[in-house]
Amino acid sequence: MDGDEAIGWAEYGTPTELPTLHHRKQYDAEKERDPDYRITCVFVDRRYRRRGVTEIAIRGALDLIAQAGGGVVEAYPHDLTNQTKKMSSSFLYHGTRRLYERLGFSYVRPKGVKNCVLSIEAATR
């Protein structure tokens, strides 16, 4: 928040609340089980990008998940590890693999061409 203005947020919920995923057929064919929660989208107002707001939003979502009982959390960020061409931050609405790994998420598998599945255990609080 910047005063009363929302400048960023992370969308999170259970698989029942957030059933829609890109590359769903591949995801379903390769999953071992559904996570307890998903972080499916992170939005940051363009005026506030590259200031750490995405990280704050993800940490906030993890904190709220922990308060709700915790569990396995999946995220589906862009995987830029093998990409040589720079991507505009306006297209990074899931965040990046590097950011999620810095926050403690572990790589699970690829999902589509430029995304991946990462997971973390959100401890109860």
KEDO-460571 format. One line per 5 residues: number of its first residue (from 1); their letters; for each residue x, y, z of N, C-alpha, C. Coordinates in nm, 3 decimals. Example, Ala and Ser with C-alpha at 12.3 -4.5 7.8 and 13.67 -1.06 7.14 Angstrom:
% KEDO-460571
1 = AS = 1.319,-0.569,0.780,1.230,-0.450,0.780,1.320,-0.330,0.780 | 1.285,-0.225,0.708,1.367,-0.106,0.714,1.290,0.003,0.787
//
This chain:
% KEDO-460571
1 = MDGDE = 0.085,-0.117,0.000,0.000,0.000,0.000,0.090,0.124,0.000 | 0.042,0.224,-0.068,0.103,0.356,-0.060,-0.010,0.448,-0.017 | -0.018,0.473,0.113,-0.134,0.544,0.166,-0.256,0.455,0.153 | -0.358,0.504,0.085,-0.481,0.426,0.061,-0.480,0.353,-0.072 | -0.372,0.367,-0.149,-0.365,0.308,-0.282,-0.295,0.172,-0.279
6 = AIGWA = -0.362,0.069,-0.333,-0.300,-0.062,-0.347,-0.202,-0.057,-0.464 | -0.075,-0.086,-0.436,0.027,-0.081,-0.541,0.072,-0.219,-0.585 | 0.033,-0.320,-0.510,0.070,-0.456,-0.547,0.000,-0.557,-0.460 | -0.011,-0.679,-0.512,-0.072,-0.788,-0.436,-0.036,-0.921,-0.500 | -0.050,-1.026,-0.420,-0.032,-1.163,-0.468,-0.166,-1.234,-0.457
11 = EYGTP = -0.208,-1.297,-0.565,-0.331,-1.377,-0.564,-0.294,-1.517,-0.516 | -0.359,-1.561,-0.410,-0.334,-1.695,-0.358,-0.467,-1.756,-0.315 | -0.468,-1.888,-0.309,-0.586,-1.960,-0.263,-0.565,-2.109,-0.280 | -0.667,-2.183,-0.248,-0.663,-2.329,-0.263,-0.684,-2.364,-0.410 | -0.649,-2.486,-0.450,-0.677,-2.528,-0.588,-0.825,-2.518,-0.625
16 = TELPT = -0.913,-2.537,-0.528,-1.057,-2.522,-0.555,-1.092,-2.377,-0.584 | -1.030,-2.283,-0.511,-1.054,-2.141,-0.533,-0.989,-2.090,-0.660 | -0.876,-2.148,-0.697,-0.800,-2.105,-0.815,-0.770,-2.225,-0.904 | -0.872,-2.276,-0.973,-0.853,-2.398,-1.053,-0.787,-2.375,-1.189 | -0.787,-2.253,-1.238,-0.738,-2.227,-1.373,-0.588,-2.203,-1.374
21 = LHHRK = -0.517,-2.281,-1.456,-0.373,-2.265,-1.473,-0.339,-2.272,-1.621 | -0.239,-2.197,-1.664,-0.187,-2.213,-1.801,-0.120,-2.350,-1.808 | -0.129,-2.414,-1.923,-0.069,-2.546,-1.946,-0.128,-2.650,-1.850 | -0.258,-2.643,-1.831,-0.327,-2.729,-1.734,-0.313,-2.878,-1.766 | -0.320,-2.914,-1.894,-0.309,-3.056,-1.930,-0.174,-3.112,-1.887
26 = QYDAE = -0.069,-3.040,-1.919,0.065,-3.083,-1.879,0.076,-3.087,-1.727 | 0.027,-2.984,-1.661,0.034,-2.977,-1.516,-0.034,-3.099,-1.453 | -0.157,-3.127,-1.495,-0.231,-3.239,-1.437,-0.164,-3.373,-1.466 | -0.109,-3.389,-1.585,-0.045,-3.515,-1.622,0.081,-3.542,-1.541 | 0.148,-3.436,-1.496,0.277,-3.453,-1.429,0.273,-3.433,-1.278
31 = KERDP = 0.161,-3.389,-1.224,0.157,-3.362,-1.079,0.149,-3.492,-1.000 | 0.205,-3.487,-0.879,0.193,-3.601,-0.788,0.067,-3.586,-0.703 | 0.039,-3.462,-0.661,-0.082,-3.432,-0.585,-0.105,-3.282,-0.592 | -0.226,-3.239,-0.555,-0.255,-3.097,-0.551,-0.188,-3.034,-0.428 | -0.144,-2.910,-0.441,-0.090,-2.841,-0.324,-0.205,-2.799,-0.233
36 = DYRIT = -0.171,-2.753,-0.114,-0.274,-2.698,-0.026,-0.315,-2.559,-0.072 | -0.218,-2.483,-0.124,-0.241,-2.347,-0.172,-0.161,-2.322,-0.299 | -0.205,-2.221,-0.373,-0.134,-2.176,-0.493,-0.116,-2.025,-0.486 | -0.003,-1.979,-0.535,0.014,-1.836,-0.565,0.014,-1.830,-0.717 | -0.090,-1.770,-0.773,-0.107,-1.777,-0.918,-0.073,-1.649,-0.993
41 = CVFVD = -0.069,-1.536,-0.924,-0.044,-1.410,-0.993,0.006,-1.308,-0.892 | 0.098,-1.225,-0.936,0.145,-1.113,-0.855,0.134,-0.989,-0.941 | 0.068,-0.886,-0.889,0.053,-0.761,-0.962,0.128,-0.651,-0.888 | 0.202,-0.570,-0.963,0.266,-0.451,-0.908,0.241,-0.337,-1.007 | 0.186,-0.228,-0.956,0.164,-0.109,-1.037,0.296,-0.069,-1.104
46 = RRYRR = 0.291,-0.034,-1.231,0.414,-0.007,-1.306,0.500,0.103,-1.242 | 0.438,0.195,-1.170,0.516,0.302,-1.106,0.600,0.251,-0.989 | 0.573,0.128,-0.943,0.641,0.075,-0.825,0.725,-0.049,-0.855 | 0.740,-0.085,-0.982,0.817,-0.203,-1.018,0.966,-0.182,-0.991 | 1.032,-0.295,-0.969,1.177,-0.298,-0.941,1.212,-0.231,-0.809
51 = RGVTE = 1.118,-0.239,-0.713,1.140,-0.183,-0.579,1.118,-0.287,-0.470 | 1.105,-0.414,-0.508,1.086,-0.519,-0.409,0.943,-0.546,-0.369 | 0.847,-0.484,-0.440,0.706,-0.502,-0.404,0.660,-0.646,-0.429 | 0.709,-0.710,-0.535,0.671,-0.848,-0.563,0.712,-0.938,-0.447 | 0.832,-0.921,-0.397,0.878,-1.002,-0.285,0.793,-0.978,-0.161
56 = IAIRG = 0.759,-0.855,-0.134,0.673,-0.823,-0.019,0.537,-0.889,-0.034 | 0.481,-0.887,-0.155,0.349,-0.948,-0.180,0.355,-1.100,-0.159 | 0.460,-1.164,-0.208,0.472,-1.309,-0.192,0.491,-1.345,-0.045 | 0.577,-1.271,0.025,0.597,-1.296,0.168,0.465,-1.276,0.245 | 0.389,-1.175,0.207,0.260,-1.152,0.270,0.164,-1.266,0.249
61 = ALDLI = 0.159,-1.318,0.126,0.073,-1.433,0.097,0.115,-1.553,0.180 | 0.245,-1.579,0.187,0.294,-1.693,0.266,0.260,-1.676,0.414 | 0.270,-1.556,0.464,0.236,-1.529,0.604,0.087,-1.556,0.629 | 0.001,-1.510,0.539,-0.143,-1.533,0.555,-0.177,-1.682,0.543 | -0.107,-1.752,0.455,-0.128,-1.898,0.441,-0.086,-1.967,0.570
66 = AQAGG = 0.026,-1.927,0.626,0.072,-1.986,0.753,-0.029,-1.961,0.864 | -0.082,-1.840,0.870,-0.183,-1.807,0.972,-0.310,-1.890,0.956 | -0.338,-1.930,0.831,-0.458,-2.010,0.803,-0.435,-2.159,0.822 | -0.316,-2.197,0.866,-0.289,-2.339,0.890,-0.172,-2.394,0.812 | -0.121,-2.319,0.716,-0.003,-2.361,0.641,-0.029,-2.475,0.546
71 = GVVEA = 0.079,-2.533,0.498,0.071,-2.643,0.404,0.162,-2.621,0.286 | 0.151,-2.708,0.189,0.233,-2.699,0.068,0.177,-2.589,-0.022 | 0.265,-2.499,-0.064,0.227,-2.387,-0.151,0.303,-2.401,-0.282 | 0.231,-2.395,-0.393,0.294,-2.395,-0.525,0.285,-2.257,-0.587 | 0.384,-2.226,-0.669,0.385,-2.105,-0.749,0.430,-2.144,-0.889
76 = YPHDL = 0.398,-2.060,-0.986,0.421,-2.094,-1.126,0.492,-1.979,-1.198 | 0.610,-1.941,-1.150,0.678,-1.824,-1.206,0.739,-1.849,-1.343 | 0.781,-1.739,-1.402,0.855,-1.745,-1.527,0.995,-1.798,-1.498 | 1.041,-1.890,-1.581,1.174,-1.948,-1.565,1.264,-1.884,-1.670 | 1.342,-1.789,-1.628,1.430,-1.715,-1.720,1.574,-1.765,-1.713
81 = TNQTK = 1.598,-1.879,-1.649,1.734,-1.926,-1.627,1.807,-1.957,-1.758 | 1.737,-1.999,-1.860,1.801,-2.032,-1.988,1.767,-1.931,-2.097 | 1.710,-1.820,-2.060,1.668,-1.720,-2.159,1.775,-1.613,-2.172 | 1.814,-1.586,-2.295,1.917,-1.484,-2.318,1.855,-1.348,-2.346 | 1.733,-1.346,-2.397,1.665,-1.221,-2.429,1.595,-1.168,-2.304
86 = KMSSS = 1.612,-1.040,-2.274,1.549,-0.979,-2.157,1.398,-0.968,-2.179 | 1.321,-0.993,-2.073,1.175,-0.987,-2.081,1.126,-0.862,-2.007 | 1.029,-0.794,-2.063,0.971,-0.677,-1.999,0.905,-0.715,-1.867 | 0.924,-0.633,-1.765,0.865,-0.664,-1.633,0.713,-0.666,-1.638 | 0.652,-0.605,-1.738,0.506,-0.607,-1.749,0.453,-0.746,-1.780
91 = FLYHG = 0.540,-0.836,-1.830,0.499,-0.973,-1.859,0.531,-1.069,-1.746 | 0.594,-1.023,-1.641,0.636,-1.110,-1.532,0.533,-1.114,-1.420 | 0.408,-1.136,-1.457,0.297,-1.132,-1.361,0.295,-1.250,-1.265 | 0.383,-1.346,-1.282,0.396,-1.456,-1.186,0.521,-1.439,-1.101 | 0.605,-1.342,-1.133,0.735,-1.332,-1.070,0.833,-1.423,-1.144
96 = TRRLY = 0.955,-1.433,-1.094,1.056,-1.514,-1.160,1.100,-1.629,-1.071 | 1.149,-1.732,-1.135,1.200,-1.849,-1.062,1.307,-1.805,-0.961 | 1.397,-1.721,-1.003,1.506,-1.677,-0.915,1.452,-1.611,-0.787 | 1.351,-1.528,-0.800,1.292,-1.462,-0.684,1.231,-1.564,-0.588 | 1.152,-1.656,-0.641,1.088,-1.756,-0.555,1.192,-1.845,-0.487
101 = ERLGF = 1.298,-1.882,-0.559,1.402,-1.964,-0.498,1.473,-1.887,-0.386 | 1.492,-1.759,-0.405,1.553,-1.675,-0.301,1.465,-1.673,-0.175 | 1.334,-1.689,-0.194,1.240,-1.689,-0.082,1.222,-1.828,-0.021 | 1.295,-1.928,-0.071,1.291,-2.061,-0.013,1.215,-2.166,-0.091 | 1.154,-2.130,-0.203,1.082,-2.226,-0.286,1.182,-2.320,-0.353
106 = SYVRP = 1.139,-2.443,-0.379,1.221,-2.542,-0.449,1.162,-2.570,-0.586 | 1.250,-2.587,-0.684,1.209,-2.620,-0.820,1.151,-2.761,-0.823 | 1.034,-2.775,-0.888,0.970,-2.905,-0.901,0.983,-2.958,-1.043 | 0.940,-2.877,-1.140,0.944,-2.921,-1.280,0.908,-2.804,-1.371 | 0.934,-2.820,-1.502,0.890,-2.716,-1.596,0.739,-2.722,-1.616
111 = KGVKN = 0.682,-2.613,-1.663,0.539,-2.607,-1.698,0.528,-2.516,-1.818 | 0.505,-2.574,-1.933,0.505,-2.496,-2.056,0.647,-2.461,-2.095 | 0.661,-2.364,-2.183,0.792,-2.328,-2.236,0.870,-2.236,-2.143 | 0.804,-2.138,-2.083,0.875,-2.037,-2.006,0.834,-2.029,-1.859 | 0.762,-2.129,-1.811,0.719,-2.128,-1.671,0.763,-2.256,-1.603
116 = CVLSI = 0.750,-2.260,-1.472,0.786,-2.379,-1.396,0.698,-2.388,-1.273 | 0.707,-2.503,-1.207,0.635,-2.526,-1.081,0.739,-2.526,-0.970 | 0.716,-2.445,-0.868,0.800,-2.441,-0.749,0.711,-2.462,-0.629 | 0.769,-2.511,-0.519,0.686,-2.531,-0.399,0.766,-2.499,-0.273 | 0.691,-2.477,-0.166,0.746,-2.449,-0.034,0.645,-2.495,0.069
121 = EAATR = 0.691,-2.530,0.186,0.602,-2.564,0.296,0.586,-2.438,0.380 | 0.463,-2.388,0.390,0.434,-2.271,0.473,0.404,-2.321,0.612 | 0.490,-2.289,0.706,0.474,-2.336,0.845,0.356,-2.266,0.910 | 0.289,-2.337,0.996,0.178,-2.277,1.071,0.231,-2.178,1.172 | 0.149,-2.079,1.201,0.190,-1.978,1.299,0.084,-1.962,1.403
//
